[in-house]
Structures are given as structure tokens and as C-alpha cells.
Amino acid sequence: MKLNRLLPLIIPALVFLLEEMYYLSPKLIYVAAVLVNLLIFFTVWQFSQTSEIDKRWWNYLILPAVMSVAVMSYSVFLSFKLIIQLLYFFNLVFLYLYLRYVYYYLLNPLAYEVFSIENISSYINWLTFFLLAATVYGLASFLNLPISWLVLIMISLTSLLVYQIIWANKIELMPSLPYILISCLILVELFWSISFLPFNYNISGLSLAICYYVVIGLVKNHLLLKLDAAKVKMYLILGSISLLLVLSTAKWM
């Protein structure tokens, strides 16, 4: 139990150190990524195995693991040291908060604040999607990788993130499965379409992330039986305005 209490402090610090190791020696990116995922896996597995509430550790692994890999991957395209360090520090804070919430939820439910995991998932899930989308578009731009390969990567990552946000909001999987598949199909088609536009990787990733926010927001509210005409208008108007602002201020290549 003492180890479990310390893990939300120890693991984010170790992940931060591994990210710094990768920053100093970029050749170690694969080693750092594997070790980061192993550390996060050990933590959520330890919590789940000790818990009497939920032993499905994989649900708690998706967001912190994908976010950490997304941060490391996206930092490849950054040239300013300060921004890279801020991104690593942000990931450290996120991991601490997320693992602490998971610890309370699984092992100390009386101290758990209701909707903590749901709330942090809503924000970080979207940010993770942006980092991943921008990274994939960056790979297409700088390495000239075939878009068909990148589509397969986006299908896998999008499926994980859509499933994660559905799970975080305690929505049953089987009734939501058709909506997950349709959402992934829509987003992958948008990813393919945006890849042909003359944007840099950040603008392309942000445009797709805005579409992701609208699609997932509508699906989530529908599955929670909270969707009405007012919310549909809100998501569509907010998404349209956000896209218009991004595209009107974007630098066309």
C-alpha cells in the first residue's frame, strides 16, 4: 500500500527523466518510449490487481501511454528547447494527476472526487489527438511517407482514443461500438482529405482535432442521452468558428 501511494509521484518523475534522456540522445527514442510505457503499465496494473473495484488495467493504460508517446513524437518537430521542456513538464503534471485519480478511484474511493477521471480525460484526450495528428502529418511532410501507411496508423490511434473517451464516461461498449466505428471512419476520411491541403503539419493537425472534438462531442452526448438541438447547434457553430479562425490565420504553403 505504501508503494501504491508513492507510484503517482515516482512514475511521472521517471517518465520525465526518460524524456530528458531521449532529448539529449534522440537515438534512444525507441528505448525511452518502451520504458515509459512499461512504467505506466506497471503502475496501472499494480493498482488494478490490488483493487476490488476494477481489475481491467488496460482501460487505465490507454490515455497516459498514448499521451506520453505523443509528447515524445511531437517534440521531434520542435526546435525551441523551452517549448520542448514545457511539453515534457506538462506531461509530468498530467501523469501525476491522472495516476493519483486512478489510485483514489481504485484503492481509496472515499477520497476520490467524482468525475475526476472523466474531466481530465476530456481535455487530455483531445490534446493527445492533436499531438498525434500533427505528428502523423509531420511524418508525411518531412519523411514523405505514403499516406496509405499513415492512414493505418491513424485508424489504430483514433480507435484507441475514441474507445478511451467512451470508457471514461462509463458508456457501455457494445451499444456504443457502431458509433465508435462510424466516428473512426469519419475522422480517417477527414484525415485523408486534409492531407491534400497545402497546410503545415500543425494547422492540419489542429483542423482535424477540431473535427474530432465536434464528432466525439456529438457521439458522447448522444450515447449519454443528453443530445438535443441546442447542443448540436453549439458543437457545429463552435467547430465551424474554430475552423474558420484556424484556416483564416494559417500560413498556406
SULBEL-V6391 format. One record per residue. N is the residue number from 0. PHI is phi in degrees with one decimal (NA if undefined). PSI is psi in whole degrees, -180 to 180 (999 if undefined). BURIAL is # if it has 24 or more other ideal C-beta (glycine too) atoms within 12 Angstrom, else .. Layout:
N/PHI/PSI/BURIAL, N/PHI/PSI/BURIAL
//
This chain:
0/NA/-37/., 1/-64.3/-40/., 2/-61.4/-43/., 3/-60.7/-38/#, 4/-67.2/-33/., 5/-84.6/-21/., 6/-57.4/-42/#, 7/-61.8/-18/#, 8/-92.1/-42/., 9/-72.6/-48/#, 10/-63.3/-47/#, 11/-58.5/-37/#, 12/-65.4/-42/., 13/-66.3/-39/#, 14/-62.7/-42/#, 15/-60.6/-43/#, 16/-64.1/-39/., 17/-65.9/-38/#, 18/-64.8/-39/#, 19/-67.0/-38/#, 20/-61.4/-44/., 21/-64.0/-39/#, 22/-62.7/-40/#, 23/-75.3/-29/., 24/-137.4/86/., 25/-57.2/-22/., 26/-64.3/-18/., 27/-90.6/16/., 28/-59.1/-41/., 29/-70.8/-39/., 30/-63.2/-47/., 31/-62.3/-43/#, 32/-63.5/-43/#, 33/-65.0/-45/., 34/-65.3/-39/#, 35/-60.1/-47/#, 36/-66.9/-35/#, 37/-65.9/-40/., 38/-63.8/-45/#, 39/-67.0/-40/#, 40/-59.8/-47/#, 41/-58.3/-40/#, 42/-66.4/-53/#, 43/-69.6/-32/#, 44/-66.2/-42/#, 45/-61.9/-46/#, 46/-60.8/-46/#, 47/-67.3/-41/#, 48/-67.9/-29/., 49/-84.5/-20/#, 50/-81.0/151/#, 51/-102.7/1/., 52/-94.9/-47/., 53/-155.6/124/., 54/-107.1/11/., 55/-86.5/79/., 56/-61.7/-29/#, 57/-63.3/-28/., 58/-65.6/-33/#, 59/-85.6/-13/#, 60/-84.4/-33/#, 61/-56.2/-57/#, 62/-64.3/-51/#, 63/-65.3/-36/#, 64/-68.3/-48/#, 65/-67.3/-39/#, 66/-61.9/-45/#, 67/-64.1/-43/#, 68/-65.9/-39/#, 69/-62.9/-41/#, 70/-62.1/-47/#, 71/-64.2/-41/#, 72/-68.3/-44/#, 73/-66.5/-33/#, 74/-64.3/-17/#, 75/-58.9/-34/#, 76/-91.2/-1/#, 77/-94.3/141/#, 78/-109.5/-18/., 79/-91.7/122/., 80/-60.8/-39/., 81/-62.0/-44/., 82/-64.6/-40/., 83/-61.8/-45/#, 84/-66.4/-37/., 85/-64.4/-38/., 86/-65.9/-43/#, 87/-63.9/-41/#, 88/-66.5/-39/., 89/-60.4/-42/#, 90/-64.5/-38/#, 91/-60.1/-47/#, 92/-64.4/-43/#, 93/-60.6/-47/#, 94/-61.0/-41/#, 95/-61.0/-49/#, 96/-65.1/-46/#, 97/-64.2/-48/#, 98/-66.5/-32/#, 99/-66.6/-43/#, 100/-62.3/-42/#, 101/-64.2/-41/#, 102/-59.7/-48/#, 103/-63.5/-42/#, 104/-64.0/-42/#, 105/-88.9/-33/#, 106/-118.6/-18/#, 107/-142.4/65/., 108/-61.0/-25/., 109/-66.7/-27/., 110/-93.4/-4/., 111/-78.3/132/., 112/-87.4/127/., 113/-57.5/138/., 114/71.8/13/., 115/-63.4/-49/., 116/-66.3/-40/#, 117/-61.5/-44/#, 118/-67.6/-47/., 119/-68.1/-32/#, 120/-65.6/-39/#, 121/-58.9/-43/#, 122/-79.3/-48/., 123/-73.3/-32/#, 124/-59.1/-46/#, 125/-65.3/-45/#, 126/-61.6/-41/#, 127/-61.3/-43/#, 128/-61.8/-43/#, 129/-60.4/-47/#, 130/-60.9/-42/#, 131/-67.3/-45/#, 132/-62.7/-45/#, 133/-62.9/-39/#, 134/-63.6/-46/#, 135/-64.6/-42/#, 136/-64.3/-36/#, 137/-63.9/-40/#, 138/-62.4/-39/#, 139/-66.2/-37/#, 140/-76.6/-47/#, 141/-88.8/-31/., 142/-106.3/-6/., 143/55.2/41/., 144/-73.5/148/., 145/-59.5/135/., 146/-65.3/-27/#, 147/-64.7/-37/., 148/-66.6/-42/., 149/-67.8/-31/#, 150/-62.5/-40/#, 151/-63.0/-39/., 152/-63.6/-45/#, 153/-65.9/-36/#, 154/-60.8/-46/#, 155/-64.4/-49/., 156/-68.4/-40/#, 157/-64.4/-40/#, 158/-60.0/-43/#, 159/-62.6/-45/#, 160/-71.6/-38/#, 161/-65.4/-44/#, 162/-60.7/-42/#, 163/-61.8/-44/#, 164/-71.7/-32/#, 165/-66.0/-46/#, 166/-64.0/-43/#, 167/-60.2/-30/#, 168/-91.8/13/#, 169/57.6/42/., 170/-98.1/133/#, 171/-61.1/141/., 172/-70.1/-50/., 173/-61.2/-48/., 174/-64.7/-27/., 175/-91.4/-9/#, 176/-57.1/-45/., 177/-60.0/-37/., 178/-69.5/-36/#, 179/-63.3/-46/#, 180/-65.0/-43/., 181/-65.6/-41/., 182/-60.9/-45/#, 183/-62.6/-41/#, 184/-62.6/-45/., 185/-61.5/-46/#, 186/-69.0/-37/#, 187/-67.9/-38/#, 188/-64.7/-40/., 189/-64.7/-40/#, 190/-58.7/-45/#, 191/-62.6/-44/#, 192/-65.4/-45/., 193/-65.1/-29/#, 194/-62.8/-20/#, 195/-90.2/-7/., 196/-84.8/151/#, 197/-83.2/58/., 198/-108.6/157/#, 199/-77.6/172/., 200/-64.7/-32/#, 201/-68.7/-44/#, 202/-66.5/-41/#, 203/-63.2/-45/#, 204/-63.9/-41/#, 205/-68.5/-39/#, 206/-61.5/-45/#, 207/-67.4/-37/#, 208/-65.0/-35/#, 209/-65.5/-43/#, 210/-61.8/-40/#, 211/-60.6/-44/#, 212/-59.5/-44/#, 213/-67.6/-49/#, 214/-62.2/-48/#, 215/-68.9/-36/#, 216/-61.6/-44/#, 217/-66.8/-44/#, 218/-64.8/-46/#, 219/-60.6/-47/#, 220/-66.7/-34/#, 221/-65.1/-45/#, 222/-69.8/-26/#, 223/-87.4/4/., 224/60.6/35/., 225/-115.9/3/., 226/-82.6/129/., 227/-140.4/180/., 228/-61.3/-37/., 229/-64.0/-42/., 230/-71.8/-36/., 231/-61.2/-47/., 232/-61.9/-41/., 233/-61.4/-48/., 234/-64.5/-44/#, 235/-67.0/-42/., 236/-68.4/-45/., 237/-63.1/-43/., 238/-64.5/-43/#, 239/-64.6/-44/., 240/-64.1/-42/., 241/-63.2/-44/#, 242/-63.0/-41/#, 243/-62.3/-43/., 244/-64.9/-43/., 245/-64.0/-48/#, 246/-71.5/-32/., 247/-74.2/-22/., 248/-105.4/2/., 249/-75.4/151/., 250/-91.1/114/., 251/-77.8/138/., 252/-83.1/999/.
//
